[in-house]
Amino acid sequence: MRAVLGLDTSCYTTSCAVVDVTMCLLASSRMLLPVEPGTRGLRQSEAVFAHIRQLPEVVRQAMQGLSVDISAVCASDRPVDDGNSYMPVFRAGASMAESLAAVLGVPCYKTTHQRGHLAAALIGQKDQPKRYLALHLSGGTTELLASEGEQLTLLTRSLDLHAGQLIDRVGVKLGLPFPAGPSLEKLAMSGSASGRYGASISPAGCHFSGAETQALRDAVQGDLPAEDIAAEVFDLVARTVVKMLALAKQSTGLADVVIFGGVASSELLRVLINQRNKARRLGLRILYGQPQLSGDNAAGVAMIGAQKHFL
């Protein structure tokens, strides 16, 4: 069976995946980067070194038990499509991909981390819309795009912090491990929200820094229970998302939406977004990727490589 091997080396995760000629995801393996308790991630130089150490193991795990011929390799070599987009961590995976391709004598394809996330969210989706709004929510990106065919057009974005940064910073301040999304979500499930943190959004973009300042103050002062702070953070992100989508629907006429990225793996956030969409009667038709494929992973990267090579 012919297949494509994909690699993604983000600020959070080292990952590898394999997709065969029938566009079936055969394997996906990943390892979180090692982060000291109480810290909010690694410096780029530290992350690159961690990827170099972890790449052989994630490749071994992905290939274990598979009987395939690797026909091509694909890697994410930058965050987004912007020509000035660059982050050193992605060079670790791209360099490994180039080396593997040279040894195997096969093509090496390149894509972006953002396109990999979007492709992963579409795995297993039926009746995919041809034109839709694509909202990328992660620790490094909060962008709303219009998607048509291969074209992604940026509509609006966060003008300061990203949604995942807000969640991670508040979570770490509350003593949770980094990345803090799953732990903060679990905490939020036992809390309640009253809209304490205001959603700041305009056609130019959204802001999360003001909410961060207030949430960190609440965490230090101790007057608000930690579970309520967590609930307020998720409530804020949901309100911001729905407002962004409502404005975009007005300006583009698009009602189909794909929400993707690590933050979008949160079941609580999905419930809150869907409730607000219904309550406001916005008529948005929202798709989410499989939770296990929403965090940083190479499944979408491998899928893009397979589509380029086999189709």
C-alpha positions as CSV (number, residue, x, y, z in Angstrom):
1,M,0.0,0.0,0.0
2,R,1.4,3.4,-1.0
3,A,1.2,6.2,1.6
4,V,2.4,9.7,2.6
5,L,4.2,10.4,5.8
6,G,3.4,13.8,7.4
7,L,5.4,15.8,10.0
8,D,4.4,18.8,12.1
9,T,6.6,20.4,14.8
10,S,4.7,23.2,16.5
11,C,5.3,25.2,19.7
12,Y,3.4,22.5,21.6
13,T,3.7,19.1,20.0
14,T,6.0,16.9,17.9
15,S,3.7,14.8,15.6
16,C,3.8,12.3,12.7
17,A,1.0,10.8,10.7
18,V,0.5,8.4,7.7
19,V,-2.2,8.7,5.1
20,D,-2.6,6.1,2.3
21,V,-3.5,6.3,-1.4
22,T,-7.2,6.0,-0.6
23,M,-7.0,9.1,1.7
24,C,-7.4,6.9,4.8
25,L,-5.6,8.0,8.0
26,L,-3.6,4.9,9.0
27,A,-1.6,6.3,12.0
28,S,-1.1,9.4,14.0
29,S,1.4,9.8,16.8
30,R,2.4,12.8,18.9
31,M,4.4,13.9,21.9
32,L,3.9,17.1,23.8
33,L,7.0,19.2,24.3
34,P,8.4,19.0,27.9
35,V,7.5,22.1,29.8
36,E,8.5,22.9,33.4
37,P,5.6,23.3,35.9
38,G,4.5,26.9,36.3
39,T,5.9,28.0,33.0
40,R,4.1,29.0,29.8
41,G,6.0,27.0,27.2
42,L,9.5,26.9,25.7
43,R,11.7,29.4,24.0
44,Q,12.0,28.6,20.3
45,S,15.6,27.4,20.7
46,E,14.5,25.0,23.4
47,A,11.5,23.8,21.4
48,V,13.6,23.1,18.3
49,F,16.0,21.0,20.4
50,A,13.1,19.1,22.0
51,H,11.7,18.4,18.5
52,I,15.0,17.0,17.3
53,R,15.0,14.6,20.3
54,Q,11.4,13.6,19.9
55,L,11.1,13.2,16.1
56,P,12.7,9.8,15.8
57,E,10.3,8.4,18.4
58,V,7.1,9.8,17.0
59,V,8.1,8.6,13.5
60,R,8.8,5.1,15.0
61,Q,5.4,5.1,16.7
62,A,3.5,6.1,13.6
63,M,5.2,3.5,11.5
64,Q,5.0,0.7,14.0
65,G,3.0,-2.2,12.6
66,L,2.4,-0.6,9.2
67,S,3.2,-2.3,6.0
68,V,3.3,0.6,3.5
69,D,5.6,2.1,0.9
70,I,6.2,5.7,1.6
71,S,5.7,7.5,-1.7
72,A,6.1,11.0,-0.5
73,V,6.7,13.1,2.7
74,C,5.0,16.3,3.7
75,A,5.8,18.8,6.4
76,S,4.4,22.1,7.7
77,D,7.3,24.6,7.3
78,R,5.7,27.8,8.6
79,P,2.6,28.9,10.6
80,V,0.4,30.4,7.9
81,D,0.3,31.3,4.2
82,D,1.7,34.8,4.7
83,G,5.0,35.2,2.8
84,N,6.6,36.6,6.0
85,S,5.3,33.8,8.2
86,Y,8.2,32.1,10.0
87,M,8.8,30.2,13.2
88,P,12.0,28.2,13.9
89,V,10.2,25.2,15.4
90,F,8.8,24.3,12.0
91,R,12.2,24.0,10.5
92,A,12.8,20.9,12.7
93,G,10.0,19.0,11.0
94,A,10.7,20.4,7.6
95,S,14.4,19.4,7.8
96,M,13.5,15.9,8.9
97,A,11.0,15.6,6.0
98,E,13.6,16.8,3.5
99,S,16.1,14.3,4.8
100,L,13.7,11.3,4.8
101,A,12.5,12.2,1.3
102,A,16.1,12.4,0.0
103,V,17.0,9.0,1.6
104,L,13.8,7.4,0.2
105,G,14.1,9.1,-3.2
106,V,10.5,10.5,-3.0
107,P,9.0,14.0,-3.3
108,C,8.8,16.3,-0.3
109,Y,5.8,18.6,-0.1
110,K,5.4,21.6,2.1
111,T,2.3,23.2,3.6
112,T,1.5,25.4,6.5
113,H,0.6,24.6,10.1
114,Q,-2.8,26.4,9.7
115,R,-3.7,24.4,6.5
116,G,-2.7,21.2,8.3
117,H,-5.1,22.1,11.2
118,L,-7.9,22.8,8.7
119,A,-7.3,19.6,6.7
120,A,-7.4,17.6,10.0
121,A,-10.7,19.2,10.9
122,L,-12.2,18.1,7.6
123,I,-11.2,14.4,8.0
124,G,-14.3,12.3,8.1
125,Q,-16.7,15.2,7.4
126,K,-19.5,14.5,4.9
127,D,-21.0,17.0,2.6
128,Q,-18.2,19.5,3.0
129,P,-19.2,23.0,1.9
130,K,-17.4,24.5,-1.1
131,R,-17.3,28.0,0.4
132,Y,-17.2,28.6,4.1
133,L,-15.9,30.6,7.0
134,A,-12.8,28.9,8.6
135,L,-12.1,30.0,12.2
136,H,-8.7,29.0,13.5
137,L,-8.5,29.0,17.4
138,S,-5.2,28.0,18.9
139,G,-2.4,29.1,21.2
140,G,-0.6,30.8,18.3
141,T,-3.5,31.9,16.0
142,T,-6.9,33.4,16.2
143,E,-7.9,34.1,12.6
144,L,-11.2,34.0,10.7
145,L,-10.8,33.2,7.0
146,A,-13.0,32.7,4.0
147,S,-12.3,29.4,2.3
148,E,-13.0,28.6,-1.4
149,G,-11.2,25.8,-3.1
150,E,-7.5,26.2,-2.3
151,Q,-7.9,29.9,-1.5
152,L,-7.9,31.1,2.1
153,T,-8.6,34.9,2.6
154,L,-8.1,36.5,5.9
155,L,-11.1,38.4,7.2
156,T,-10.2,39.3,10.7
157,R,-8.0,38.2,13.6
158,S,-7.0,38.8,17.2
159,L,-5.2,42.1,17.6
160,D,-3.3,41.0,20.7
161,L,-3.6,37.7,22.5
162,H,-4.8,34.5,20.9
163,A,-7.6,32.5,22.4
164,G,-5.3,29.7,23.4
165,Q,-2.8,32.2,25.0
166,L,-5.6,33.6,27.2
167,I,-6.6,30.1,28.3
168,D,-3.0,29.0,28.9
169,R,-2.0,32.2,30.8
170,V,-5.0,32.1,33.1
171,G,-4.7,28.3,33.6
172,V,-1.0,28.5,34.6
173,K,-1.8,31.4,36.9
174,L,-4.4,29.1,38.6
175,G,-1.7,26.5,39.1
176,L,-2.7,24.2,36.1
177,P,-0.1,22.5,33.8
178,F,0.8,23.9,30.4
179,P,-0.9,23.7,28.0
180,A,-3.8,24.4,30.3
181,G,-6.8,23.9,28.0
182,P,-8.0,20.5,29.2
183,S,-7.4,21.3,32.8
184,L,-9.1,24.7,32.7
185,E,-12.1,23.2,30.8
186,K,-12.5,20.6,33.5
187,L,-12.4,23.3,36.2
188,A,-14.9,25.4,34.2
189,M,-17.4,22.6,34.2
190,S,-18.0,23.1,37.9
191,G,-18.1,26.9,37.7
192,S,-20.6,29.4,36.5
193,A,-20.2,32.5,34.3
194,S,-22.0,35.9,34.3
195,G,-20.3,37.6,31.4
196,R,-17.8,39.2,33.8
197,Y,-15.1,39.6,31.1
198,G,-16.3,41.9,28.3
199,A,-15.9,40.7,24.7
200,S,-14.0,43.4,22.7
201,I,-14.6,43.0,19.0
202,S,-14.9,45.2,15.9
203,P,-14.6,44.6,12.1
204,A,-10.9,45.1,12.5
205,G,-10.5,42.3,15.0
206,C,-10.9,41.1,18.5
207,H,-9.0,41.7,21.8
208,F,-8.3,39.3,24.7
209,S,-5.7,41.3,26.6
210,G,-8.2,43.2,28.7
211,A,-9.9,40.0,29.7
212,E,-6.5,38.5,30.6
213,T,-5.7,41.4,32.9
214,Q,-9.0,41.1,34.7
215,A,-8.8,37.3,35.0
216,L,-5.2,37.3,36.3
217,R,-6.2,40.0,38.8
218,D,-9.1,37.8,39.9
219,A,-6.8,34.8,40.3
220,V,-4.4,36.8,42.4
221,Q,-7.0,38.5,44.6
222,G,-8.8,35.2,45.3
223,D,-12.3,36.8,45.6
224,L,-13.6,34.7,42.7
225,P,-13.4,30.9,42.9
226,A,-11.0,29.4,40.4
227,E,-13.8,27.4,38.7
228,D,-15.8,30.6,38.1
229,I,-12.7,32.3,36.6
230,A,-12.3,29.3,34.3
231,A,-16.0,29.4,33.4
232,E,-15.8,33.1,32.6
233,V,-12.8,32.6,30.3
234,F,-14.6,29.9,28.2
235,D,-17.8,32.0,28.2
236,L,-15.8,35.0,26.9
237,V,-14.1,33.0,24.1
238,A,-17.5,31.6,23.1
239,R,-19.1,35.1,23.0
240,T,-16.2,36.5,21.0
241,V,-16.3,33.7,18.5
242,V,-20.1,34.1,17.9
243,K,-19.8,37.8,17.5
244,M,-16.9,37.4,15.0
245,L,-18.9,34.8,13.0
246,A,-22.1,37.0,13.0
247,L,-20.2,40.0,11.6
248,A,-18.5,37.8,9.0
249,K,-21.8,36.3,7.9
250,Q,-23.2,39.8,7.4
251,S,-20.2,40.9,5.3
252,T,-19.7,37.7,3.2
253,G,-23.1,36.0,3.2
254,L,-21.5,32.7,4.3
255,A,-23.3,30.7,6.9
256,D,-21.2,27.5,6.7
257,V,-18.4,27.5,9.3
258,V,-15.5,25.2,10.2
259,I,-14.0,25.9,13.6
260,F,-10.6,24.2,14.0
261,G,-7.4,24.3,16.0
262,G,-6.5,23.2,19.5
263,V,-8.9,25.4,21.4
264,A,-11.7,24.0,19.2
265,S,-11.2,20.6,20.8
266,S,-13.0,21.8,23.9
267,E,-16.4,20.2,24.2
268,L,-17.5,22.9,26.6
269,L,-16.6,25.6,24.1
270,R,-18.5,23.8,21.3
271,V,-21.6,23.6,23.5
272,L,-21.4,27.3,24.4
273,I,-20.9,28.4,20.8
274,N,-23.8,26.2,19.6
275,Q,-26.1,27.5,22.4
276,R,-25.4,31.1,21.4
277,N,-25.8,30.4,17.7
278,K,-29.2,28.9,18.4
279,A,-30.3,31.6,21.0
280,R,-29.4,34.4,18.6
281,R,-30.9,32.6,15.6
282,L,-27.9,33.3,13.5
283,G,-28.4,30.3,11.3
284,L,-24.8,29.3,11.3
285,R,-24.1,25.7,10.2
286,I,-21.0,24.9,12.3
287,L,-18.7,21.9,11.7
288,Y,-15.9,20.9,14.2
289,G,-13.1,18.4,13.7
290,Q,-12.8,15.3,15.6
291,P,-11.6,16.2,19.1
292,Q,-8.6,13.9,18.9
293,L,-7.5,15.6,15.6
294,S,-8.1,19.2,16.8
295,G,-5.0,19.7,18.8
296,D,-1.6,20.0,17.1
297,N,-1.1,16.9,15.0
298,A,0.3,15.9,11.6
299,A,-2.8,14.1,10.3
300,G,-3.9,17.1,8.2
301,V,-0.4,17.6,6.9
302,A,-0.2,14.0,5.8
303,M,-3.6,14.4,4.2
304,I,-2.5,17.4,2.3
305,G,0.6,15.6,1.1
306,A,-1.5,12.6,0.0
307,Q,-3.9,14.9,-1.9
308,K,-1.0,16.6,-3.7
309,H,0.7,13.3,-4.5
310,F,-2.1,10.9,-5.4
311,L,-4.9,13.1,-6.7
